[in-house]
Amino acid sequence: MARTRDIRTNQLDVACDICGRTLLRGEHPEHYLAGGERRTVCDLCITRAQHEGWIRESGADDLELRHPRSEGRGLIDRFRAGRRDRAASRQEPGEPEYDELPAAPPSRLEPPPPVRAPRPEPAPAPPPRSASRNIRAVPTNADLKMQRALDVFNTSDHTRTVGGVARSLGPPAVCVRPRPDRPAVVAITVMWELSWYRFEVDLSDEAGGVRRDAQGDELSELIPEEQVPNAAADERGALHLQINT
């Protein structure tokens, strides 16, 4: 893979508060208000922020203007109070329309027979303890390890990150390789000319999901073995091993 020139700027890294992705150069975030705090949202997560009920910071003033003040409610309250006063003035004390009947004497009821409480049933035996996470057998073949790691990755939310960046920077180069120092862990490196991400999948603990291990802006930060692509990404951000012919 051809090395690119170093491009360095003084721009501070800005991360999205929803997906955690560091915004690219030239990408402008949107600011939302949620729970009284200011949140930073990238273009890819605007729909998710609106679905969560976050309020766009630039539209907070418009939202206040759309809610009427208490003037209209005060007029309605005064109108209702006037109606209650007029109704009360018409209800003058006078003779009752019907003769009041004497109250019936309280009837003497026999106390109900005592109810015996049922005997408590013995408590069921506690279920056997199980491990908090499912431990799976780790494949010994490197190709099986890489394929299994991609299957776990493609069921995670990280495909949205890959697909979103690919819409801006084009399709990435992908390197999938088992870690030599940790045989059960597979490293997945997704690379563009201006950005890269490294994810890790622990095949002995697949319930733990995919972990984002690192990210950067320069391909020179990667070791040479990571820069050799052997997989590709589709338009949805899912990864697939390349078939050698």
GUVEXFI-182280 format. One record per residue (C-alpha): x negated, z, y negated; residue number from 1; residue in one letter. Coordinates in Angstrom, 1 decimal, decimal comma, always signed. Layout:
BEGIN
SITE; X; Z; Y; NUM; A
...
REM end
This chain:
BEGIN
SITE; +0,0; +0,0; +0,0; 1; M
SITE; -1,3; -0,9; -3,4; 2; A
SITE; -2,2; +2,0; -5,7; 3; R
SITE; -0,5; +2,1; -9,1; 4; T
SITE; -2,0; +3,0; -12,4; 5; R
SITE; -1,8; +6,7; -13,5; 6; D
SITE; +1,0; +7,1; -16,0; 7; I
SITE; +1,0; +10,5; -17,7; 8; R
SITE; +3,2; +11,7; -20,4; 9; T
SITE; +3,8; +15,0; -22,2; 10; N
SITE; +7,5; +15,1; -21,3; 11; Q
SITE; +8,6; +18,4; -19,7; 12; L
SITE; +10,2; +18,2; -16,3; 13; D
SITE; +14,0; +18,6; -16,4; 14; V
SITE; +15,8; +19,4; -13,2; 15; A
SITE; +19,5; +18,9; -12,4; 16; C
SITE; +21,4; +22,2; -11,8; 17; D
SITE; +23,5; +20,6; -9,0; 18; I
SITE; +21,2; +18,6; -6,8; 19; C
SITE; +17,9; +20,0; -8,0; 20; G
SITE; +16,3; +16,6; -8,6; 21; R
SITE; +13,7; +16,3; -11,3; 22; T
SITE; +14,9; +13,7; -13,8; 23; L
SITE; +12,9; +10,5; -14,1; 24; L
SITE; +11,2; +9,3; -17,3; 25; R
SITE; +13,8; +7,8; -19,6; 26; G
SITE; +16,7; +9,4; -17,8; 27; E
SITE; +18,9; +11,5; -20,1; 28; H
SITE; +20,8; +14,5; -18,8; 29; P
SITE; +24,3; +15,6; -19,7; 30; E
SITE; +24,9; +19,3; -20,7; 31; H
SITE; +27,9; +21,2; -19,3; 32; Y
SITE; +29,3; +24,7; -19,8; 33; L
SITE; +30,0; +26,7; -16,7; 34; A
SITE; +30,6; +30,5; -16,5; 35; G
SITE; +29,4; +30,9; -20,1; 36; G
SITE; +26,1; +29,3; -19,3; 37; E
SITE; +24,6; +25,9; -20,3; 38; R
SITE; +24,0; +23,6; -17,3; 39; R
SITE; +21,9; +20,4; -17,0; 40; T
SITE; +23,5; +17,6; -15,0; 41; V
SITE; +22,0; +14,2; -14,1; 42; C
SITE; +24,0; +11,0; -14,1; 43; D
SITE; +24,4; +11,1; -10,3; 44; L
SITE; +26,1; +14,5; -10,4; 45; C
SITE; +28,5; +14,1; -13,3; 46; I
SITE; +31,5; +13,5; -11,0; 47; T
SITE; +30,7; +16,6; -9,0; 48; R
SITE; +30,3; +18,7; -12,2; 49; A
SITE; +33,8; +17,6; -13,4; 50; Q
SITE; +35,2; +18,3; -9,9; 51; H
SITE; +33,8; +21,8; -10,1; 52; E
SITE; +35,6; +22,3; -13,5; 53; G
SITE; +32,5; +22,3; -15,7; 54; W
SITE; +33,2; +21,5; -19,3; 55; I
SITE; +31,0; +18,8; -21,0; 56; R
SITE; +29,2; +20,5; -23,9; 57; E
SITE; +29,8; +17,6; -26,3; 58; S
SITE; +33,6; +17,8; -25,6; 59; G
SITE; +34,1; +21,6; -25,9; 60; A
SITE; +35,2; +21,3; -29,6; 61; D
SITE; +37,7; +18,6; -28,7; 62; D
SITE; +39,1; +20,8; -26,0; 63; L
SITE; +39,7; +23,6; -28,4; 64; E
SITE; +41,5; +21,2; -30,8; 65; L
SITE; +43,8; +20,1; -28,1; 66; R
SITE; +45,1; +23,6; -27,6; 67; H
SITE; +47,6; +24,6; -30,4; 68; P
SITE; +47,1; +27,9; -32,2; 69; R
SITE; +49,6; +30,7; -32,2; 70; S
SITE; +51,6; +29,3; -35,1; 71; E
SITE; +54,0; +27,4; -32,9; 72; G
SITE; +54,3; +30,4; -30,6; 73; R
SITE; +55,0; +32,7; -33,4; 74; G
SITE; +57,9; +30,6; -34,7; 75; L
SITE; +59,4; +30,6; -31,2; 76; I
SITE; +58,9; +34,4; -30,9; 77; D
SITE; +60,6; +34,9; -34,2; 78; R
SITE; +63,5; +32,7; -33,2; 79; F
SITE; +64,0; +34,6; -29,9; 80; R
SITE; +63,7; +38,0; -31,7; 81; A
SITE; +66,5; +37,0; -34,1; 82; G
SITE; +68,7; +36,0; -31,2; 83; R
SITE; +68,1; +39,4; -29,6; 84; R
SITE; +68,9; +41,3; -32,8; 85; D
SITE; +72,2; +39,3; -33,3; 86; R
SITE; +73,2; +40,0; -29,7; 87; A
SITE; +72,5; +43,7; -30,1; 88; A
SITE; +74,6; +43,9; -33,3; 89; S
SITE; +77,6; +42,5; -31,4; 90; R
SITE; +77,4; +45,1; -28,7; 91; Q
SITE; +79,2; +48,0; -30,6; 92; E
SITE; +80,1; +51,2; -28,7; 93; P
SITE; +83,8; +51,3; -27,7; 94; G
SITE; +86,2; +52,1; -24,9; 95; E
SITE; +85,1; +50,9; -21,5; 96; P
SITE; +87,0; +48,0; -20,1; 97; E
SITE; +87,5; +49,6; -16,7; 98; Y
SITE; +88,1; +53,2; -15,6; 99; D
SITE; +85,0; +54,8; -14,1; 100; E
SITE; +85,5; +55,8; -10,5; 101; L
SITE; +84,3; +59,2; -9,3; 102; P
SITE; +81,1; +59,0; -7,4; 103; A
SITE; +81,5; +59,3; -3,7; 104; A
SITE; +80,1; +62,5; -2,2; 105; P
SITE; +76,9; +61,9; -0,3; 106; P
SITE; +77,5; +61,4; +3,4; 107; S
SITE; +75,8; +63,7; +5,8; 108; R
SITE; +73,8; +61,6; +8,2; 109; L
SITE; +72,4; +62,9; +11,4; 110; E
SITE; +68,6; +62,7; +11,5; 111; P
SITE; +67,3; +59,9; +13,7; 112; P
SITE; +65,7; +60,9; +16,9; 113; P
SITE; +61,9; +61,2; +16,7; 114; P
SITE; +60,1; +58,0; +17,7; 115; V
SITE; +57,1; +58,5; +20,0; 116; R
SITE; +54,0; +56,6; +19,0; 117; A
SITE; +52,8; +54,2; +21,7; 118; P
SITE; +49,6; +55,1; +23,5; 119; R
SITE; +46,7; +53,3; +22,0; 120; P
SITE; +45,2; +50,6; +24,3; 121; E
SITE; +41,5; +50,9; +25,1; 122; P
SITE; +39,3; +48,9; +22,7; 123; A
SITE; +38,0; +45,6; +24,2; 124; P
SITE; +34,4; +45,4; +25,1; 125; A
SITE; +32,2; +43,9; +22,4; 126; P
SITE; +31,2; +40,3; +22,9; 127; P
SITE; +27,6; +39,7; +24,0; 128; P
SITE; +25,2; +39,2; +21,1; 129; R
SITE; +24,1; +35,7; +20,5; 130; S
SITE; +21,2; +34,3; +18,5; 131; A
SITE; +22,0; +33,6; +14,9; 132; S
SITE; +20,8; +30,1; +15,2; 133; R
SITE; +20,9; +27,5; +18,0; 134; N
SITE; +17,4; +27,0; +19,4; 135; I
SITE; +17,0; +23,4; +20,7; 136; R
SITE; +14,3; +22,0; +23,0; 137; A
SITE; +11,7; +20,1; +21,0; 138; V
SITE; +11,0; +16,6; +22,3; 139; P
SITE; +7,4; +16,0; +23,3; 140; T
SITE; +7,3; +12,2; +22,6; 141; N
SITE; +6,4; +11,4; +19,0; 142; A
SITE; +8,9; +8,6; +18,7; 143; D
SITE; +11,7; +10,9; +19,9; 144; L
SITE; +10,6; +13,6; +17,4; 145; K
SITE; +10,8; +11,1; +14,5; 146; M
SITE; +14,1; +9,7; +15,5; 147; Q
SITE; +15,6; +13,2; +16,0; 148; R
SITE; +14,3; +14,2; +12,6; 149; A
SITE; +15,9; +11,2; +10,9; 150; L
SITE; +19,2; +12,0; +12,6; 151; D
SITE; +19,2; +15,4; +11,1; 152; V
SITE; +18,1; +14,0; +7,7; 153; F
SITE; +21,0; +11,5; +7,7; 154; N
SITE; +23,6; +14,2; +8,0; 155; T
SITE; +22,3; +16,1; +5,0; 156; S
SITE; +23,0; +15,8; +1,3; 157; D
SITE; +19,4; +14,6; +0,7; 158; H
SITE; +20,6; +11,0; +1,4; 159; T
SITE; +22,4; +11,2; -1,9; 160; R
SITE; +19,2; +11,9; -3,7; 161; T
SITE; +17,4; +9,0; -2,0; 162; V
SITE; +20,3; +6,6; -2,6; 163; G
SITE; +20,6; +7,6; -6,3; 164; G
SITE; +16,9; +7,1; -7,1; 165; V
SITE; +16,9; +3,8; -5,1; 166; A
SITE; +19,6; +2,5; -7,4; 167; R
SITE; +17,2; +3,0; -10,4; 168; S
SITE; +13,8; +2,3; -8,8; 169; L
SITE; +14,6; +0,0; -5,9; 170; G
SITE; +14,2; +0,6; -2,2; 171; P
SITE; +11,5; +3,1; -1,2; 172; P
SITE; +8,7; +3,1; +1,3; 173; A
SITE; +9,3; +5,8; +4,0; 174; V
SITE; +6,7; +7,5; +6,2; 175; C
SITE; +7,9; +9,7; +9,1; 176; V
SITE; +5,3; +11,6; +11,1; 177; R
SITE; +5,1; +14,9; +13,1; 178; P
SITE; +2,9; +17,5; +11,5; 179; R
SITE; -0,4; +17,8; +13,5; 180; P
SITE; -0,7; +21,6; +12,7; 181; D
SITE; +3,0; +22,3; +13,5; 182; R
SITE; +4,2; +20,1; +16,4; 183; P
SITE; +7,9; +21,1; +16,0; 184; A
SITE; +8,0; +20,0; +12,4; 185; V
SITE; +8,4; +16,4; +11,3; 186; V
SITE; +7,5; +15,4; +7,7; 187; A
SITE; +9,5; +12,6; +5,9; 188; I
SITE; +7,9; +11,2; +2,8; 189; T
SITE; +10,0; +8,9; +0,6; 190; V
SITE; +7,9; +6,9; -1,9; 191; M
SITE; +8,4; +4,8; -5,1; 192; W
SITE; +5,7; +3,7; -7,5; 193; E
SITE; +6,7; +6,4; -10,0; 194; L
SITE; +8,0; +9,1; -7,8; 195; S
SITE; +7,9; +10,6; -4,3; 196; W
SITE; +9,6; +13,3; -2,2; 197; Y
SITE; +8,5; +15,0; +1,0; 198; R
SITE; +11,1; +16,6; +3,3; 199; F
SITE; +10,5; +18,6; +6,5; 200; E
SITE; +12,7; +19,1; +9,6; 201; V
SITE; +12,0; +21,9; +12,1; 202; D
SITE; +13,2; +20,5; +15,4; 203; L
SITE; +13,1; +24,0; +17,0; 204; S
SITE; +15,6; +25,2; +14,4; 205; D
SITE; +17,8; +22,3; +13,5; 206; E
SITE; +20,5; +24,6; +12,2; 207; A
SITE; +18,2; +25,4; +9,3; 208; G
SITE; +18,7; +21,9; +8,1; 209; G
SITE; +16,3; +19,7; +6,0; 210; V
SITE; +13,9; +21,4; +3,6; 211; R
SITE; +12,5; +19,7; +0,5; 212; R
SITE; +8,8; +20,5; +0,8; 213; D
SITE; +7,4; +18,9; -2,3; 214; A
SITE; +7,7; +16,1; -4,9; 215; Q
SITE; +5,5; +14,3; -7,4; 216; G
SITE; +5,0; +11,3; -9,7; 217; D
SITE; +1,8; +9,8; -8,5; 218; E
SITE; +1,2; +8,3; -5,0; 219; L
SITE; -2,5; +9,3; -5,3; 220; S
SITE; -1,3; +12,9; -4,7; 221; E
SITE; -0,5; +12,0; -1,1; 222; L
SITE; -3,0; +11,8; +1,7; 223; I
SITE; -3,6; +8,3; +3,1; 224; P
SITE; -1,7; +8,9; +6,3; 225; E
SITE; +1,5; +9,6; +4,3; 226; E
SITE; +1,2; +6,3; +2,5; 227; Q
SITE; +1,6; +4,2; +5,6; 228; V
SITE; +5,4; +3,3; +5,9; 229; P
SITE; +7,1; +3,2; +9,2; 230; N
SITE; +10,7; +3,6; +8,2; 231; A
SITE; +13,2; +2,2; +5,5; 232; A
SITE; +16,2; +3,4; +3,6; 233; A
SITE; +19,6; +1,6; +3,3; 234; D
SITE; +21,9; +1,5; +0,3; 235; E
SITE; +23,4; +4,9; +1,2; 236; R
SITE; +20,1; +6,6; +1,3; 237; G
SITE; +20,1; +7,0; +5,1; 238; A
SITE; +16,7; +6,5; +6,8; 239; L
SITE; +15,9; +4,3; +9,8; 240; H
SITE; +12,7; +3,7; +11,8; 241; L
SITE; +11,2; +0,2; +11,6; 242; Q
SITE; +11,1; -1,6; +14,9; 243; I
SITE; +7,6; -3,0; +15,7; 244; N
SITE; +7,8; -6,5; +17,0; 245; T
REM end
